[in-house]
Amino acid sequence: MFKIITQRPFWVNLLIAIAIIFLLFFVFLQSLRFFTHHGDYLKVPDVGNKNIKEADDLLRKEGFEVVIQDSVYYDTLPPLAVVKQFPEPDAAVKVNRTVYLTVNRAVPPVIEMPNLIGMSFRNAELELKARGLKLGDTSYKPDIAKNAVLEQLLDHASIRPGTKITMGTTIALVLGAGVGGQEMPVPDLFGMNYEEASALLEANGIMLGSVVPADDIKDTGAAFVFRQQPARFNDDGSMNRIRQGQMIDIWITAVKPVRKTDSLAVIPGNQPAAAGQREY
């Protein structure tokens, strides 16, 4: 064979070598096209909102690989439904291309209740949405902080910030209605215990402000009011007035107080302080 090659002119051998190289290159390209499916494209089917098992079966049947890339939670979608896919529906891709899916969680994640107290209604609404929580009913009560969140409620009960709840929970808000336009006489809290005074203020739409203990009090609920600001009467003896949403500060003591006889608001009968009582 070597003798045959050497007997032919050099240019003939060169042409044969070039032809063989081109033939090998052509065979290589054809085999590459076969193994890589060059020029073969498929359209990605739309599997949005389908159950993950149904979506997986459909994609694999069409010649795609499937990978679950992430999971999110939307309470408006069925559990394990496909939320997002990549490549997107109707995209032209090669055979055996991997389709990445994002699915809806079967169980809502547990999150912490945010602290909405003091926020404006708009900010509280945005915070709830950002945490995946729903805004429930909103109600109003007199308060100087108009449209600010005064209470956050779950099932009609106050819920503390940091409490563990599931995403999608509905939270109701109590908002400040601002100061009322109608004035009323300042209620007289002297001699009432803390719970009675709080109930009276709440019934009249007046906010309880600072609570200042005068001595060592073990049970605040059973303590008595001996001073308030604003007082029921001013220095010239006329009655002070207040609006709904405004505040009254109180001072409390463990011993039930008795008004002094020279007070502007004398207790009927003008009884002297009994044992265990204190005059103010």
Backbone torsions as a table, in degrees:
resi	resn	phi	psi	omega
1	MET	NA	-39.7	178.5
2	PHE	-64.5	-34.2	-179.7
3	LYS	-67.7	-37.5	178.9
4	ILE	-65.1	-42.1	-179.2
5	ILE	-63.3	-42.0	-177.0
6	THR	-72.6	-23.7	-179.9
7	GLN	-77.0	-24.5	-179.9
8	ARG	-81.9	153.2	175.8
9	PRO	-61.4	154.2	-177.2
10	PHE	-61.5	-40.1	-176.5
11	TRP	-66.4	-29.6	176.4
12	VAL	-66.7	-45.8	178.6
13	ASN	-61.9	-37.4	179.9
14	LEU	-65.5	-42.3	178.8
15	LEU	-64.0	-40.8	179.3
16	ILE	-63.1	-42.0	-179.5
17	ALA	-63.6	-42.0	179.6
18	ILE	-64.7	-41.0	179.9
19	ALA	-62.4	-41.8	179.3
20	ILE	-63.7	-41.5	179.4
21	ILE	-61.9	-45.6	179.1
22	PHE	-62.6	-38.9	179.4
23	LEU	-64.0	-44.0	178.9
24	LEU	-64.3	-40.1	179.6
25	PHE	-64.2	-40.0	178.8
26	PHE	-64.4	-44.3	178.2
27	VAL	-61.5	-39.2	179.3
28	PHE	-62.8	-44.5	-179.7
29	LEU	-64.5	-40.9	179.8
30	GLN	-65.3	-39.7	179.2
31	SER	-69.3	-36.1	177.5
32	LEU	-64.2	-42.7	177.5
33	ARG	-60.3	-37.7	-179.2
34	PHE	-68.1	-46.1	-175.0
35	PHE	-75.5	-30.1	-178.6
36	THR	-97.2	-0.8	-178.0
37	HIS	55.7	40.6	-178.9
38	HIS	-60.6	129.2	-179.6
39	GLY	87.8	-7.9	177.8
40	ASP	-94.8	119.0	-178.0
41	TYR	-126.0	149.8	176.1
42	LEU	-127.5	151.4	173.8
43	LYS	-90.2	133.3	179.9
44	VAL	-75.0	123.0	178.5
45	PRO	-71.0	154.9	178.7
46	ASP	-84.6	114.6	179.9
47	VAL	-113.4	13.8	179.3
48	GLY	-58.5	135.6	179.2
49	ASN	70.9	-0.8	175.9
50	LYS	-80.9	153.1	173.8
51	ASN	-61.7	145.9	-173.7
52	ILE	-59.3	-35.9	179.6
53	LYS	-68.1	-42.4	178.3
54	GLU	-64.4	-41.5	179.6
55	ALA	-65.4	-42.2	180.0
56	ASP	-62.7	-44.8	179.6
57	ASP	-62.2	-43.2	-177.8
58	LEU	-65.5	-45.2	-178.2
59	LEU	-66.2	-43.1	-179.9
60	ARG	-67.1	-34.8	177.5
61	LYS	-64.6	-31.5	179.5
62	GLU	-84.5	-2.1	176.2
63	GLY	98.0	23.0	180.0
64	PHE	-110.4	151.7	168.3
65	GLU	-88.8	152.5	-175.6
66	VAL	-127.2	132.4	175.8
67	VAL	-133.5	128.5	174.4
68	ILE	-82.6	111.5	-172.2
69	GLN	-87.8	-36.3	-174.3
70	ASP	-158.8	168.2	175.3
71	SER	-137.1	142.6	178.4
72	VAL	-132.5	-179.5	177.7
73	TYR	-134.6	124.8	172.0
74	TYR	-131.5	121.5	-178.6
75	ASP	-72.9	-9.3	179.0
76	THR	-87.5	-7.6	-179.6
77	LEU	-111.3	152.6	177.3
78	PRO	-65.7	152.0	175.6
79	PRO	-59.1	140.7	177.2
80	LEU	64.9	21.2	175.0
81	ALA	-82.9	149.7	178.4
82	VAL	-75.1	122.0	-179.4
83	VAL	-92.9	-38.1	-175.7
84	LYS	-149.7	148.8	176.6
85	GLN	-136.5	149.5	175.7
86	PHE	-142.6	127.2	-0.6
87	PRO	-61.5	159.4	-177.7
88	GLU	-71.4	162.7	-179.9
89	PRO	-56.2	142.0	177.5
90	ASP	71.8	6.6	174.9
91	ALA	-71.3	141.0	179.2
92	ALA	-89.7	116.4	-177.4
93	VAL	-133.7	166.8	179.9
94	LYS	-75.3	160.3	176.5
95	VAL	-62.1	145.4	179.8
96	ASN	71.4	14.0	177.1
97	ARG	-69.1	145.1	178.6
98	THR	-85.7	132.4	175.6
99	VAL	-106.7	125.1	-178.0
100	TYR	-98.0	130.9	-175.3
101	LEU	-117.7	143.9	169.4
102	THR	-112.4	125.8	-173.9
103	VAL	-115.9	157.8	177.4
104	ASN	-82.5	134.4	-177.3
105	ARG	-64.6	147.3	177.0
106	ALA	-77.5	-31.7	-179.4
107	VAL	-120.6	128.3	-179.6
108	PRO	-63.7	139.8	179.4
109	PRO	-69.5	154.7	178.5
110	VAL	-93.7	131.2	179.9
111	ILE	-129.2	172.9	177.3
112	GLU	-95.5	140.8	176.7
113	MET	-67.2	125.1	178.5
114	PRO	-74.3	164.1	177.1
115	ASN	-93.8	107.0	-178.0
116	LEU	-99.5	-7.8	-175.3
117	ILE	-61.5	129.0	179.3
118	GLY	91.6	-14.5	177.9
119	MET	-73.9	154.5	169.6
120	SER	-68.9	158.9	-178.9
121	PHE	-59.0	-40.6	-179.0
122	ARG	-63.3	-45.9	179.5
123	ASN	-65.6	-38.9	178.5
124	ALA	-64.0	-39.2	178.7
125	GLU	-63.4	-43.1	178.6
126	LEU	-66.3	-38.4	179.8
127	GLU	-65.7	-42.3	177.1
128	LEU	-61.2	-43.7	-179.5
129	LYS	-64.4	-40.6	-179.6
130	ALA	-65.5	-30.6	179.9
131	ARG	-87.7	-1.5	-178.6
132	GLY	78.1	26.2	179.0
133	LEU	-107.1	155.9	-179.1
134	LYS	-100.1	145.7	174.9
135	LEU	-87.1	122.4	179.1
136	GLY	-93.5	-146.3	-179.2
137	ASP	-69.4	146.9	173.1
138	THR	-116.2	135.5	177.3
139	SER	-129.0	165.3	-175.9
140	TYR	-126.1	148.9	169.7
141	LYS	-144.2	152.9	-175.4
142	PRO	-58.1	129.4	176.7
143	ASP	-164.6	146.6	-177.7
144	ILE	-64.9	-27.3	179.6
145	ALA	-85.1	86.9	-175.5
146	LYS	-68.1	131.7	178.7
147	ASN	64.7	13.5	173.3
148	ALA	-91.3	150.9	-179.3
149	VAL	-75.5	121.8	178.2
150	LEU	-98.0	-35.5	-178.8
151	GLU	-144.3	150.1	172.1
152	GLN	-121.1	129.8	-168.9
153	LEU	-125.3	142.7	171.5
154	LEU	-127.3	118.8	-176.7
155	ASP	54.2	45.6	175.1
156	HIS	68.7	11.5	178.0
157	ALA	-123.5	146.5	-179.8
158	SER	-64.2	139.8	179.1
159	ILE	-120.3	130.0	-177.3
160	ARG	-77.2	147.0	171.8
161	PRO	-60.5	140.0	-179.3
162	GLY	93.0	-10.0	177.7
163	THR	-65.1	137.3	-179.3
164	LYS	-76.2	123.2	178.0
165	ILE	-138.3	163.2	179.1
166	THR	-88.8	146.3	176.5
167	MET	-60.3	139.0	-177.4
168	GLY	98.5	-3.8	178.6
169	THR	-66.5	144.9	179.8
170	THR	-93.3	126.9	-178.9
171	ILE	-115.6	127.1	176.3
172	ALA	-94.5	151.1	-177.6
173	LEU	-124.4	143.4	171.3
174	VAL	-109.6	122.8	-174.9
175	LEU	-112.0	154.0	175.7
176	GLY	-73.8	135.1	-179.2
177	ALA	-94.6	0.1	-176.8
178	GLY	86.4	176.4	-179.6
179	VAL	-77.1	134.0	-180.0
180	GLY	-65.4	156.2	-178.4
181	GLY	-86.3	-14.9	-176.3
182	GLN	-103.9	131.1	179.7
183	GLU	-86.5	154.3	177.0
184	MET	-140.8	159.8	176.8
185	PRO	-64.3	142.9	176.1
186	VAL	-63.8	124.0	-179.8
187	PRO	-66.3	149.1	179.3
188	ASP	-92.4	111.5	-177.0
189	LEU	-99.0	-3.0	-174.7
190	PHE	-59.5	129.3	177.1
191	GLY	86.8	-12.8	177.2
192	MET	-76.6	151.8	171.7
193	ASN	-79.8	169.7	-173.1
194	TYR	-57.7	-44.0	-177.0
195	GLU	-66.4	-40.8	178.1
196	GLU	-63.5	-44.0	-179.4
197	ALA	-64.5	-42.1	179.4
198	SER	-62.7	-42.0	-179.2
199	ALA	-66.1	-39.1	180.0
200	LEU	-66.3	-43.1	178.7
201	LEU	-63.7	-44.7	-179.3
202	GLU	-62.4	-39.7	-179.9
203	ALA	-64.1	-27.6	-179.4
204	ASN	-98.5	5.1	178.0
205	GLY	72.8	24.0	179.4
206	ILE	-104.5	136.9	-177.5
207	MET	-83.6	140.3	173.0
208	LEU	-83.4	121.2	-178.7
209	GLY	-89.3	-128.4	-178.6
210	SER	-72.7	142.9	175.4
211	VAL	-116.7	112.1	-173.5
212	VAL	-109.6	113.4	177.5
213	PRO	-78.1	138.9	-179.6
214	ALA	-89.3	-21.8	-179.8
215	ASP	-149.9	-170.8	-179.0
216	ASP	-73.5	108.6	-176.5
217	ILE	-112.2	122.7	-179.9
218	LYS	-88.3	-34.1	-178.5
219	ASP	-123.6	99.8	-177.2
220	THR	-62.6	-38.8	-178.4
221	GLY	-60.6	-27.6	-179.2
222	ALA	-97.4	-1.1	179.5
223	ALA	-74.1	160.0	-174.4
224	PHE	-113.2	146.9	177.9
225	VAL	-83.8	126.2	176.8
226	PHE	-119.1	-5.5	178.4
227	ARG	-156.7	148.7	177.5
228	GLN	-144.5	154.7	178.4
229	GLN	-140.8	116.9	4.9
230	PRO	-73.6	150.5	178.5
231	ALA	-75.4	166.5	179.8
232	ARG	-66.5	-37.0	-179.7
233	PHE	-120.1	148.3	174.1
234	ASN	-91.2	-174.0	-172.1
235	ASP	-65.3	-28.3	-179.4
236	ASP	-90.9	7.7	174.8
237	GLY	89.8	-3.8	178.4
238	SER	-82.7	156.1	-174.5
239	MET	-80.6	129.4	174.4
240	ASN	-72.3	154.3	-179.9
241	ARG	-125.7	156.0	-175.1
242	ILE	-145.7	157.3	178.1
243	ARG	-112.6	157.8	175.0
244	GLN	-60.8	137.8	-178.7
245	GLY	97.5	-16.4	175.5
246	GLN	-83.8	169.9	-171.9
247	MET	-116.1	153.4	171.4
248	ILE	-125.9	126.4	174.2
249	ASP	-88.9	145.7	-180.0
250	ILE	-130.6	152.1	173.2
251	TRP	-114.7	134.8	-174.8
252	ILE	-124.8	156.5	178.7
253	THR	-142.4	157.7	-179.3
254	ALA	-76.7	-21.4	-178.4
255	VAL	-99.3	133.8	-179.2
256	LYS	-64.9	127.1	-175.6
257	PRO	-84.4	157.9	173.4
258	VAL	-129.7	134.1	-178.3
259	ARG	-70.1	144.8	173.1
260	LYS	-69.0	154.1	-175.4
261	THR	-68.1	-19.2	-179.6
262	ASP	-94.4	9.0	179.6
263	SER	-70.4	153.2	178.3
264	LEU	-65.3	-28.2	179.7
265	ALA	-116.7	87.0	-174.9
266	VAL	-83.6	137.9	176.4
267	ILE	-66.2	132.2	179.6
268	PRO	-52.4	137.5	179.7
269	GLY	90.8	-18.9	176.5
270	ASN	51.4	47.0	-176.4
271	GLN	-73.9	139.8	175.9
272	PRO	-69.8	158.8	-179.5
273	ALA	-63.2	130.1	178.2
274	ALA	-84.6	173.9	178.4
275	ALA	-61.5	135.7	-179.2
276	GLY	84.6	1.6	176.9
277	GLN	-110.9	164.4	-177.5
278	ARG	-134.7	135.5	179.8
279	GLU	-86.5	143.6	177.3
280	TYR	-133.4	NA	NA
